[in-house]
């Protein structure tokens, strides 16, 4: 099993799809209501994040599958980690 961290490229179709997939994991959890995001929302997440100049994401891949996501926003001199998700279904 290999674990790789990559800085997400919001304009890359694979990274964009993986960000949408991982961000959809949280609302699908029964504790968060169990309702998935719409396909329209998940397909636009990376595009909308790309419009924020101080945003970046780190994607974790385990054995080539998207397994975790951290969305960050630079707020000098701090780094605001807005969302951190780990996918338990590999």
C-alpha positions as CSV (number, residue, x, y, z in Angstrom):
1,X,0.0,0.0,0.0
2,X,1.4,3.4,-1.0
3,X,0.4,6.8,0.3
4,X,0.9,9.9,-1.8
5,X,0.1,13.5,-1.0
6,X,-0.4,15.8,-4.0
7,X,-1.2,19.5,-4.2
8,X,-4.5,19.6,-6.0
9,X,-4.6,21.2,-9.4
10,X,-8.1,22.6,-9.7
11,X,-7.9,22.7,-13.5
12,X,-6.9,19.0,-13.8
13,X,-9.9,16.8,-14.5
14,X,-8.8,13.9,-12.3
15,X,-8.0,16.2,-9.4
16,X,-11.3,18.1,-9.8
17,X,-13.2,14.8,-9.8
18,X,-11.4,13.5,-6.8
19,X,-12.0,16.8,-4.9
20,X,-15.7,16.5,-5.6
21,X,-15.8,12.9,-4.7
22,X,-14.0,13.4,-1.4
23,X,-16.0,16.5,-0.4
24,X,-19.1,14.5,-1.0
25,X,-18.1,11.9,1.5
26,X,-18.9,14.0,4.5
27,X,-22.6,14.9,3.8
28,X,-23.2,11.2,2.8
29,X,-22.3,10.1,6.3
30,X,-25.5,9.4,8.4
31,X,-24.2,11.7,11.2
32,X,-24.1,14.6,8.7
33,X,-27.6,13.9,7.4
34,X,-26.9,11.2,4.8
35,X,-27.7,13.4,1.8
36,X,-25.2,13.5,-1.0
37,X,-24.3,16.8,-2.8
38,X,-25.8,17.2,-6.2
39,X,-23.7,16.2,-9.3
40,X,-23.8,19.8,-10.3
41,X,-22.2,20.9,-7.0
42,X,-19.5,18.2,-6.9
43,X,-18.6,18.9,-10.5
44,X,-18.2,22.7,-9.8
45,X,-16.3,22.5,-6.5
46,X,-12.8,22.6,-8.0
47,X,-13.7,25.3,-10.5
48,X,-15.1,27.5,-7.7
49,X,-12.0,26.9,-5.5
50,X,-9.8,27.9,-8.4
51,X,-11.4,31.3,-8.3
52,X,-10.0,31.9,-4.8
53,X,-6.4,33.0,-5.2
54,X,-5.5,32.1,-1.6
55,X,-7.0,28.6,-1.7
56,X,-5.2,25.3,-2.2
57,X,-6.0,21.7,-1.6
58,X,-3.9,18.6,-0.7
59,X,-5.2,15.3,-1.9
60,X,-4.1,12.0,-0.2
61,X,-4.0,8.9,-2.4
62,X,-3.7,5.4,-1.0
63,X,-2.9,2.8,-3.5
64,X,-3.9,5.2,-6.3
65,X,-7.4,5.9,-4.8
66,X,-8.5,9.3,-3.4
67,X,-8.5,8.8,0.4
68,X,-8.3,12.2,2.0
69,X,-8.5,15.9,1.4
70,X,-7.5,19.1,3.1
71,X,-8.8,22.4,1.8
72,X,-6.6,25.4,3.0
73,X,-6.9,29.1,2.7
74,X,-3.8,31.3,3.2
75,X,-4.5,34.1,5.6
76,X,-1.0,35.5,6.3
77,X,0.6,34.9,8.7
78,X,-1.7,32.0,9.3
79,X,-3.0,29.0,7.3
80,X,-6.7,28.3,7.8
81,X,-7.4,24.6,7.3
82,X,-11.1,24.8,6.4
83,X,-11.9,21.2,5.8
84,X,-10.1,18.0,6.4
85,X,-11.7,14.7,5.3
86,X,-10.5,11.1,5.3
87,X,-12.4,8.5,3.3
88,X,-12.9,5.2,5.2
89,X,-14.1,3.3,2.2
90,X,-11.0,2.4,0.2
